[in-house]
């Protein structure tokens, strides 16, 4: 594994395969490490990482505050995740790339397309998160963390995050910076010394910036409606990946293709082939 320093934050990454570049924003919410492309749910089942690298240079990385990447306590927005991905492409000397997101990774991919359309050859949005249940779950997670931080103090947050080994999704009390606390003793020490009320502003600001709607979060629809980027949308169908969120993105992105395939039919035989077909067509 390699590490790039982007805006002062360490990003762990790996380039797998050869061919046109494909920057991949990992699934798994606030546990979005590069390994999730091979181990998480549907992605483990369809075995993308066994097929895509045969023809594409797959750039996989730990999203900031996830895996072994670093982080910083601030009001995190989709633009911060976009900056991380663009910084990684700059680090690798890549001027244009295909982009793919899984789960919550779809949101920064769509935002990347809006912010830097000249860089993006195409986009794949696989199981975009969204829906009313997803927003409510996310807001509850942040509320649980803040209640614990304000009642017990940030030193207790550090102790919990360091000892539990759990992600924000698995135990919300540890908060969205739990992985960085575990990996970086200096960060953990500084985290514990923060003013808890100032910290609250960063947490609530992050929640409002990322999870502000009952459909797929990310860029504004008016901005997506102006896109001229070929996009493949693959729907999920559960409480975190509402099919309505995928349909919303289809409505908002003019050059989108919607793969109308139920999750059970998205298999090792069908899914990699459909993605390869789309990438090959847009690479030509």
Residue frames relative to the residue before (quaternion, step in Angstrom):
aa qw qx qy qz dx dy dz
X 1.0000 0.0000 0.0000 0.0000 0.00 0.00 0.00
X 0.2457 -0.7548 0.5932 0.1341 3.54 -1.11 0.74
X 0.2356 -0.7538 0.5976 0.1383 3.55 -1.30 0.37
X 0.0933 -0.7619 0.6395 0.0430 3.55 -1.00 0.92
X 0.3046 -0.7242 0.5853 0.2003 3.57 -1.05 0.76
X 0.0022 -0.8046 0.5892 -0.0744 3.55 -0.53 1.25
X 0.8247 -0.0865 0.0031 0.5588 3.57 -0.55 1.19
X 0.7231 -0.4645 0.2399 0.4514 3.56 0.98 0.86
X 0.6623 0.4730 -0.2925 0.5021 3.59 1.29 0.03
X 0.4306 -0.7047 0.5047 0.2516 3.58 -0.89 0.95
X 0.0849 -0.7695 0.6319 0.0364 3.55 -1.03 0.90
X 0.2341 -0.7554 0.5968 0.1354 3.57 -0.70 1.09
X 0.0748 0.8156 -0.5653 0.0987 3.58 -0.80 1.01
X 0.1088 -0.7561 0.6392 0.0887 3.51 -1.38 0.20
X 0.2198 -0.7345 0.6239 0.1517 3.57 -1.13 0.67
X 0.0698 -0.8127 0.5778 -0.0272 3.55 -0.60 1.23
X 0.8025 0.2499 -0.2016 0.5028 3.57 -0.79 1.01
X 0.3036 -0.7298 0.5783 0.2019 3.54 -1.33 -0.21
X 0.5172 0.6015 -0.4861 0.3666 3.52 -1.22 0.60
X 0.7806 -0.2787 0.2199 0.5144 3.61 -1.20 -0.35
X 0.5078 -0.6866 0.4256 0.2993 3.62 -0.95 0.80
X 0.0677 -0.7641 0.6415 0.0074 3.53 -1.10 0.88
X 0.1733 -0.7912 0.5829 0.0650 3.57 -0.37 1.29
X 0.1128 -0.8464 0.5203 -0.0124 3.56 -0.58 1.22
X 0.2108 -0.7644 0.6030 0.0877 3.57 -0.61 1.22
X 0.3997 -0.7902 0.4209 0.1970 3.54 -0.38 1.32
X 0.4996 -0.6230 0.5103 0.3192 3.56 -1.30 0.42
X 0.6359 0.5887 -0.4006 0.2978 3.54 -1.42 -0.21
X 0.5666 -0.6570 0.3935 0.3041 3.59 1.00 0.72
X 0.8101 -0.2072 0.1805 0.5179 3.58 -0.78 -1.06
X 0.6311 0.4353 -0.3621 0.5301 3.55 1.19 0.64
X 0.2885 0.8191 -0.4493 0.2095 3.56 1.22 0.63
X 0.1106 0.7826 -0.5957 0.1429 3.54 0.23 1.31
X 0.6564 -0.5417 0.3506 0.3909 3.56 -1.17 0.49
X 0.5912 0.5904 -0.3671 0.4088 3.60 1.11 -0.56
X 0.5615 0.6422 -0.3866 0.3505 3.60 1.14 -0.55
X 0.5601 0.6011 -0.3953 0.4107 3.59 1.17 -0.44
X 0.7516 0.3556 -0.2007 0.5179 3.59 1.19 -0.49
X 0.7728 0.3915 -0.1790 0.4664 3.60 1.14 -0.53
X 0.6708 0.5451 -0.2921 0.4094 3.61 1.14 -0.51
X 0.8760 -0.2027 0.1529 0.4101 3.55 -0.90 1.04
X 0.8596 0.0137 0.0267 0.5101 3.52 -0.79 -1.13
X 0.6383 0.5459 -0.3384 0.4244 3.61 1.04 -0.69
X 0.6196 0.5045 -0.3378 0.4975 3.58 1.11 -0.61
X 0.6682 0.5273 -0.3002 0.4306 3.57 0.99 -0.86
X 0.7581 0.3846 -0.2212 0.4780 3.61 0.89 -0.86
X 0.3204 -0.8201 0.4429 0.1694 3.59 1.36 0.00
X 0.0601 0.8432 -0.5274 0.0847 3.56 0.90 1.00
X 0.7031 0.4969 -0.2797 0.4249 3.56 0.92 -0.92
X 0.5955 0.5164 -0.3854 0.4798 3.56 1.25 0.12
X 0.7438 0.4039 -0.2151 0.4873 3.58 1.18 -0.47
X 0.6732 0.5315 -0.3223 0.4004 3.61 0.77 -0.99
X 0.6839 0.4979 -0.3252 0.4227 3.67 0.84 -0.78
X 0.5115 0.6451 -0.4283 0.3724 3.61 1.22 -0.17
X 0.8082 0.2032 -0.0977 0.5441 3.58 1.15 -0.60
X 0.7678 0.3092 -0.1550 0.5393 3.60 1.25 -0.29
X 0.4216 -0.6499 0.5658 0.2823 3.55 -1.23 0.57
X 0.1496 -0.8220 0.5475 0.0464 3.55 -0.15 1.31
X 0.1514 -0.7861 0.5973 0.0487 3.57 -0.55 1.22
X 0.0082 0.8121 -0.5794 0.0687 3.56 -0.25 1.30
X 0.0198 0.8183 -0.5692 0.0770 3.58 -0.98 0.80
X 0.4962 -0.6005 0.5296 0.3357 3.51 -1.34 0.33
X 0.3895 -0.7014 0.5349 0.2650 3.59 -0.68 1.01
X 0.6312 -0.5412 0.3800 0.4053 3.58 -1.09 0.65
X 0.7956 0.2092 -0.2424 0.5143 3.54 -1.10 0.94
X 0.6873 0.4280 -0.2856 0.5128 3.61 1.23 0.28
X 0.8279 0.2008 -0.1401 0.5047 3.55 -1.21 0.51
X 0.7569 -0.3282 0.2803 0.4907 3.54 -0.84 -1.06
X 0.4522 0.6565 -0.4771 0.3700 3.61 1.20 0.24
X 0.5156 -0.6470 0.4707 0.3064 3.53 -1.26 0.40
X 0.1788 -0.7800 0.5865 0.1252 3.52 -1.28 -0.31
X 0.1858 -0.7539 0.6163 0.1315 3.52 -1.32 0.00
X 0.4265 -0.6885 0.5177 0.2759 3.57 -0.93 0.84
X 0.3286 0.6934 -0.5694 0.2950 3.52 -0.52 1.29
X 0.5985 -0.5129 0.4403 0.4300 3.56 -1.26 0.03
X 0.1611 -0.8259 0.5374 0.0563 3.56 -0.14 1.31
X 0.0750 -0.7868 0.6126 0.0042 3.57 -0.91 1.00
X 0.6849 -0.4467 0.3514 0.4561 3.57 -1.27 0.06
X 0.5955 0.5781 -0.3651 0.4217 3.59 1.08 -0.62
X 0.6058 0.5477 -0.3604 0.4508 3.61 1.09 -0.59
X 0.6659 0.4838 -0.3020 0.4810 3.58 0.99 -0.80
X 0.6030 0.5409 -0.3495 0.4708 3.57 1.09 -0.69
X 0.6553 0.5219 -0.3104 0.4494 3.58 0.92 -0.93
X 0.6267 0.5309 -0.3434 0.4555 3.58 1.02 -0.69
X 0.6886 0.4782 -0.2846 0.4650 3.58 0.86 -0.92
X 0.6582 0.4900 -0.3160 0.4762 3.58 0.94 -0.82
X 0.6337 0.5319 -0.3298 0.4547 3.57 1.01 -0.78
X 0.6401 0.5147 -0.3265 0.4677 3.57 1.05 -0.72
X 0.6346 0.5052 -0.3322 0.4814 3.60 0.98 -0.76
X 0.6377 0.5152 -0.3266 0.4703 3.60 0.96 -0.82
X 0.6335 0.5424 -0.3192 0.4501 3.58 0.97 -0.88
X 0.7303 0.4150 -0.2197 0.4962 3.57 1.06 -0.82
X 0.4656 -0.7036 0.4278 0.3242 3.59 1.28 -0.03
X 0.4535 0.6822 -0.4446 0.3624 3.59 1.14 0.65
X 0.2945 -0.7953 0.5109 0.1402 3.57 -0.65 1.16
X 0.7973 0.0508 -0.0069 0.6014 3.60 1.07 -0.73
X 0.0250 0.8075 -0.5863 0.0600 3.57 -1.07 0.73
X 0.4700 -0.5618 0.5814 0.3542 3.49 -1.39 0.25
X 0.1803 -0.7698 0.6013 0.1158 3.57 -1.19 0.56
X 0.0175 -0.7791 0.6265 0.0146 3.54 -1.12 0.73
X 0.0657 -0.7813 0.6196 0.0371 3.53 -1.08 0.80
X 0.1592 -0.7585 0.6216 0.1138 3.53 -1.16 0.64
X 0.8392 0.1008 -0.0742 0.5293 3.58 -1.00 0.84
X 0.8235 -0.0737 0.0867 0.5557 3.63 -0.70 -1.02
X 0.5573 0.6150 -0.3826 0.4061 3.59 1.23 -0.35
X 0.5354 0.6193 -0.4112 0.4008 3.60 1.22 -0.28
X 0.6216 0.5837 -0.3438 0.3933 3.58 1.03 -0.77
X 0.7090 0.4124 -0.2904 0.4928 3.66 0.77 -0.82
X 0.5811 0.5586 -0.3938 0.4417 3.62 1.10 -0.47
X 0.6683 0.4775 -0.3044 0.4824 3.60 0.87 -0.88
X 0.6467 0.5086 -0.3177 0.4713 3.58 1.02 -0.79
X 0.6040 0.5509 -0.3429 0.4627 3.59 1.08 -0.73
X 0.6538 0.5245 -0.3110 0.4479 3.56 0.93 -0.89
X 0.6605 0.4955 -0.2975 0.4793 3.57 1.05 -0.78
X 0.7367 0.4478 -0.2372 0.4478 3.58 0.87 -0.96
X 0.8141 0.1160 -0.0247 0.5685 3.59 1.03 -0.78
X 0.0027 -0.8533 0.5213 0.0082 3.63 0.66 1.00
X 0.6075 0.5815 -0.3554 0.4080 3.58 1.13 -0.56
X 0.6616 0.5078 -0.2955 0.4660 3.58 1.23 -0.42
X 0.7193 0.5011 -0.2337 0.4205 3.56 1.05 -0.83
X 0.3020 -0.7539 0.5607 0.1614 3.57 -0.67 1.15
X 0.7645 -0.1635 0.1395 0.6077 3.56 0.92 -0.93
X 0.2557 -0.7498 0.5873 0.1657 3.56 -1.31 0.24
X 0.1125 -0.7348 0.6632 0.0865 3.53 -1.20 0.72
X 0.0918 -0.7841 0.6138 0.0094 3.57 -0.77 1.10
X 0.0424 -0.8363 0.5452 -0.0386 3.56 -0.13 1.35
X 0.8354 -0.0954 -0.0139 0.5412 3.54 -0.61 1.24
X 0.0034 -0.8220 0.5695 -0.0073 3.63 0.55 1.05
X 0.4612 -0.6672 0.5083 0.2894 3.54 -1.03 0.83
X 0.3898 0.7265 -0.5244 0.2127 3.53 -1.27 0.34
X 0.5083 0.6145 -0.5061 0.3285 3.49 -1.38 0.21
X 0.6558 -0.5379 0.3629 0.3859 3.56 -1.20 0.52
X 0.6513 0.5159 -0.3266 0.4505 3.60 0.93 -0.82
X 0.6373 0.5305 -0.3299 0.4512 3.57 1.02 -0.77
X 0.6533 0.5044 -0.3208 0.4646 3.59 0.91 -0.88
X 0.6651 0.5066 -0.3109 0.4520 3.59 0.87 -0.91
X 0.6437 0.5191 -0.3189 0.4631 3.58 0.99 -0.80
X 0.6619 0.5083 -0.3039 0.4596 3.58 0.94 -0.90
X 0.6632 0.4979 -0.3101 0.4647 3.58 0.91 -0.88
X 0.6410 0.5182 -0.3286 0.4611 3.59 1.00 -0.77
X 0.6194 0.5545 -0.3378 0.4413 3.57 1.03 -0.79
X 0.6758 0.4756 -0.2896 0.4829 3.58 0.89 -0.92
X 0.6464 0.5227 -0.3252 0.4508 3.59 0.96 -0.81
X 0.6317 0.5306 -0.3268 0.4610 3.59 1.02 -0.79
X 0.6578 0.5061 -0.3076 0.4653 3.56 0.95 -0.88
X 0.6830 0.4871 -0.3038 0.4516 3.58 0.82 -0.93
X 0.6235 0.5356 -0.3474 0.4514 3.59 0.98 -0.76
X 0.6610 0.4940 -0.3038 0.4762 3.58 0.97 -0.85
X 0.6668 0.5105 -0.3065 0.4482 3.60 0.90 -0.92
X 0.7089 0.4563 -0.2756 0.4619 3.58 0.91 -0.85
X 0.6717 0.4794 -0.3032 0.4766 3.58 1.09 -0.61
X 0.8016 0.3230 -0.1408 0.4830 3.59 0.82 -1.01
X 0.4794 -0.6591 0.4483 0.3670 3.59 1.15 -0.57
X 0.6136 -0.5999 0.3792 0.3461 3.56 -1.20 0.56
X 0.5596 0.5786 -0.4061 0.4325 3.61 1.13 -0.38
X 0.6593 0.4925 -0.3066 0.4783 3.56 1.04 -0.74
X 0.5781 0.5562 -0.3714 0.4675 3.59 1.15 -0.59
X 0.6510 0.5158 -0.3054 0.4657 3.57 0.95 -0.91
X 0.6619 0.5069 -0.3132 0.4548 3.59 0.87 -0.91
X 0.6704 0.5011 -0.2995 0.4580 3.56 0.93 -0.90
X 0.6755 0.4994 -0.2993 0.4525 3.57 0.84 -1.00
X 0.6836 0.5022 -0.2860 0.4457 3.56 0.96 -0.89
X 0.7461 0.4290 -0.2273 0.4557 3.58 0.99 -0.79
X 0.6874 0.5277 -0.3007 0.3981 3.57 0.99 -0.75
X 0.2587 -0.7799 0.5235 0.2253 3.57 1.01 -0.80
X 0.5550 0.6306 -0.3791 0.3880 3.59 1.27 0.17
X 0.4982 -0.6445 0.4975 0.2982 3.54 -1.21 0.58
X 0.7052 -0.4311 0.3531 0.4383 3.55 -1.35 0.12
X 0.6689 0.5005 -0.3017 0.4594 3.58 1.00 -0.80
X 0.6830 0.4922 -0.2858 0.4578 3.57 1.03 -0.76
X 0.7778 -0.0111 0.0206 0.6281 3.59 1.07 -0.77
X 0.2864 -0.8139 0.4788 0.1623 3.60 0.01 1.27
X 0.5420 0.6401 -0.4123 0.3557 3.61 1.08 -0.49
X 0.6602 0.5331 -0.3073 0.4307 3.60 1.07 -0.66
X 0.4333 -0.7569 0.4098 0.2673 3.57 1.27 -0.26
X 0.6747 -0.5358 0.3449 0.3724 3.56 -1.29 0.29
X 0.6876 0.4421 -0.2911 0.4970 3.64 1.22 -0.20
X 0.2834 0.8076 -0.4843 0.1814 3.60 1.26 0.30
X 0.6703 0.5076 -0.3170 0.4387 3.61 0.86 -0.89
X 0.6568 0.5011 -0.3173 0.4656 3.59 0.97 -0.80
X 0.5949 0.5577 -0.3535 0.4584 3.58 1.06 -0.73
X 0.6903 0.4828 -0.2852 0.4573 3.58 0.88 -0.92
X 0.7493 0.4498 -0.2200 0.4335 3.57 0.92 -0.90
X 0.7982 0.2641 -0.0895 0.5339 3.59 1.10 -0.68
X 0.3102 -0.7875 0.5018 0.1783 3.62 -0.22 1.24
X 0.6320 0.5265 -0.3402 0.4556 3.62 1.03 -0.70
X 0.6332 0.5114 -0.3225 0.4832 3.55 1.00 -0.82
X 0.6571 0.5259 -0.3139 0.4395 3.58 0.90 -0.93
X 0.6575 0.5125 -0.3132 0.4549 3.58 0.97 -0.87
X 0.6730 0.4800 -0.2918 0.4811 3.57 0.97 -0.86
X 0.6073 0.5696 -0.3425 0.4352 3.58 1.05 -0.78
X 0.6850 0.5088 -0.2869 0.4353 3.57 0.87 -0.96
X 0.6970 0.4907 -0.2638 0.4514 3.59 1.14 -0.62
X 0.4585 0.7028 -0.4468 0.3103 3.60 1.23 -0.09
X 0.5118 -0.5716 0.5357 0.3528 3.50 -1.34 0.32
X 0.4426 -0.7416 0.4286 0.2656 3.57 -0.54 1.12
X 0.6376 0.5162 -0.3448 0.4562 3.60 1.05 -0.59
X 0.6324 0.5004 -0.3318 0.4894 3.59 1.02 -0.70
X 0.6213 0.5390 -0.3300 0.4631 3.55 1.05 -0.77
X 0.6078 0.5742 -0.3475 0.4243 3.58 1.02 -0.79
X 0.6364 0.5326 -0.3363 0.4452 3.59 1.01 -0.76
X 0.6447 0.5130 -0.3224 0.4661 3.59 1.02 -0.77
X 0.6722 0.5034 -0.2955 0.4554 3.57 0.97 -0.86
X 0.7065 0.4420 -0.2778 0.4778 3.58 0.77 -0.97
X 0.6237 0.5386 -0.3398 0.4532 3.58 1.07 -0.68
X 0.6360 0.5176 -0.3172 0.4764 3.56 1.05 -0.77
X 0.6488 0.5251 -0.3172 0.4502 3.57 0.91 -0.90
X 0.7011 0.4682 -0.2744 0.4625 3.58 0.85 -0.96
X 0.6544 0.5177 -0.3192 0.4493 3.58 1.06 -0.71
X 0.7576 0.4142 -0.2126 0.4575 3.58 0.93 -0.87
X 0.8176 0.2031 -0.0600 0.5354 3.59 0.92 -0.87
X 0.2060 0.8391 -0.4591 0.2068 3.51 0.63 1.23
X 0.7795 0.2822 -0.1471 0.5396 3.62 1.20 0.06
X 0.5130 -0.6675 0.4625 0.2781 3.55 -1.29 0.41
X 0.6369 0.4202 -0.3552 0.5400 3.56 1.24 0.39
X 0.7710 -0.3094 0.2211 0.5109 3.59 -1.13 -0.45
X 0.3270 -0.7520 0.5302 0.2156 3.65 -0.63 1.02
X 0.4049 0.6919 -0.5315 0.2736 3.53 -1.28 0.37
X 0.8162 -0.2091 0.1493 0.5175 3.61 -1.03 -0.72
X 0.6133 -0.5561 0.4160 0.3762 3.53 -1.27 0.39
X 0.5901 -0.6036 0.3920 0.3658 3.61 -1.04 0.71
X 0.6189 0.5565 -0.3545 0.4261 3.60 1.02 -0.73
X 0.6582 0.4932 -0.3059 0.4795 3.59 1.11 -0.66
X 0.6555 0.4973 -0.3197 0.4700 3.60 0.98 -0.76
X 0.6183 0.5673 -0.3425 0.4226 3.58 1.05 -0.68
X 0.6764 0.4764 -0.2826 0.4855 3.59 1.23 -0.37
X 0.4794 0.6983 -0.4257 0.3182 3.59 1.27 -0.07
X 0.1452 -0.7616 0.6264 0.0807 3.53 -1.24 0.62
X 0.4379 0.6897 -0.4390 0.3739 3.56 1.02 0.91
X 0.4335 -0.6786 0.5172 0.2898 3.62 -0.75 0.94
X 0.0161 -0.8210 0.5667 -0.0677 3.57 -0.79 1.07
X 0.1741 -0.7554 0.6240 0.0978 3.54 -0.97 0.93
X 0.1178 -0.7943 0.5955 0.0248 3.57 -0.79 1.06
X 0.0865 -0.7888 0.6085 0.0057 3.55 -0.79 1.12
X 0.2940 -0.8188 0.4658 0.1618 3.63 -0.40 1.16
X 0.2799 -0.6777 0.6458 0.2129 3.47 -1.36 0.51
X 0.1692 -0.7846 0.5842 0.1208 3.55 -1.26 -0.15
X 0.5379 0.5656 -0.4680 0.4145 3.55 0.31 1.30
X 0.7748 -0.3913 0.2323 0.4388 3.58 -1.29 -0.05
X 0.7296 0.3972 -0.2417 0.5015 3.60 1.13 -0.49
X 0.7649 0.2630 -0.1327 0.5729 3.58 1.19 -0.54
X 0.0710 -0.8393 0.5388 0.0152 3.55 0.53 1.20
X 0.5231 -0.6293 0.4745 0.3242 3.56 -1.00 0.83
X 0.5937 0.5819 -0.3595 0.4238 3.59 1.10 -0.64
X 0.6189 0.5431 -0.3480 0.4482 3.60 1.10 -0.63
X 0.6467 0.5003 -0.3136 0.4828 3.58 1.04 -0.77
X 0.6501 0.5076 -0.3163 0.4686 3.58 0.99 -0.78
X 0.6006 0.5588 -0.3477 0.4540 3.58 1.09 -0.70
X 0.6694 0.4836 -0.3022 0.4762 3.59 0.92 -0.86
X 0.6053 0.5424 -0.3518 0.4644 3.58 1.06 -0.69
X 0.6582 0.5155 -0.3002 0.4593 3.57 0.99 -0.87
X 0.7457 0.4518 -0.2223 0.4364 3.58 0.94 -0.91
X 0.7290 0.3930 -0.2349 0.5089 3.62 1.08 -0.60
X 0.4145 -0.7748 0.4118 0.2415 3.60 -0.24 1.25
X 0.7839 0.3120 -0.1695 0.5093 3.62 0.85 -0.90
X 0.3413 0.7591 -0.4875 0.2639 3.56 1.00 0.82
X 0.1993 -0.7108 0.6595 0.1416 3.48 -1.34 0.56
X 0.1987 -0.7827 0.5826 0.0915 3.56 -0.80 1.01
X 0.2330 -0.7660 0.5826 0.1396 3.56 -0.60 1.13
X 0.1883 -0.8299 0.5205 0.0698 3.54 -0.08 1.33
X 0.3426 0.7252 -0.4947 0.3347 3.52 0.54 1.29
X 0.4168 -0.7123 0.5050 0.2525 3.58 -0.69 1.06
X 0.6592 -0.5537 0.3282 0.3887 3.61 -1.06 0.68
X 0.6490 0.5307 -0.3363 0.4291 3.61 0.94 -0.79
X 0.6952 0.4512 -0.2667 0.4920 3.58 1.17 -0.53
X 0.5428 0.5587 -0.4133 0.4715 3.57 1.30 0.05
X 0.0984 0.8400 -0.5127 0.1477 3.54 0.02 1.33
X 0.7135 -0.4116 0.3468 0.4486 3.52 -1.36 0.00
X 0.6758 0.4917 -0.2885 0.4672 3.57 1.12 -0.62
X 0.7768 0.3849 -0.1968 0.4578 3.59 0.96 -0.83
X 0.7042 0.5233 -0.2945 0.3789 3.60 0.80 -0.99
X 0.6841 0.4603 -0.3297 0.4598 3.68 0.67 -0.88
X 0.6350 0.5340 -0.3368 0.4452 3.58 1.00 -0.77
X 0.6572 0.4987 -0.3193 0.4663 3.61 0.96 -0.83
X 0.6629 0.4957 -0.3128 0.4659 3.60 0.94 -0.81
X 0.6485 0.5127 -0.3203 0.4627 3.58 0.96 -0.84
X 0.6168 0.5483 -0.3410 0.4503 3.58 1.00 -0.80
X 0.6752 0.4879 -0.2879 0.4724 3.57 0.93 -0.93
X 0.6806 0.4888 -0.3009 0.4552 3.60 0.84 -0.92
X 0.6492 0.5143 -0.3255 0.4562 3.58 0.95 -0.83
X 0.6548 0.5162 -0.3099 0.4569 3.57 0.97 -0.84
X 0.7323 0.4164 -0.2500 0.4774 3.60 0.86 -0.87
X 0.6041 0.5497 -0.3621 0.4492 3.61 1.23 -0.26
X 0.5801 0.6351 -0.3621 0.3592 3.55 1.17 -0.66
